[in-house]
Amino acid sequence: MESQAKTGHSPSGYDRGNKYRQLIETEEFKELIQRKKAFIVPVTLFFLAFYFVLPILAAYSEVLKGEAFFHITWAWVYALLQFAVVWIGGIVYIKKAAKYDKMAKKILNKYEKELGE
């Protein structure tokens, strides 16, 4: 007789994976995923663009070579601004992720009986 770990099936023919497949087809779960994508994709694109603009401008233009203030060039201002943007973005992401976690918890609680947990 094979064990549950070897076969990947639960006793009595109970398939937990099928229950989770049904869960991800619910409107609540689809809405959660859509909200996460609506936040993560634009923010990721912004960070990538913001990060890669510095080396591109520094290498191929004269824009960042001008003096901003106190004999500091715009390249240094932009580079230091990247640190601020990363910290602010991280804080915003942590707060948004907490909201998504609460939404996921509500969905799991709603379908807890159907999942058999």
ABEGO torsion letter per residue (X at the ends): XBBAAAAGBBBGGBBAAAAAAAAAABAAAAAAAAAAAAAAAAAAAAAAAAAAAAAAAAAABAAAABBABGGBBAAAAAAAAAAAAAAAAAAAAAAAAAAAAAAAAAAAAAAAAAAGX
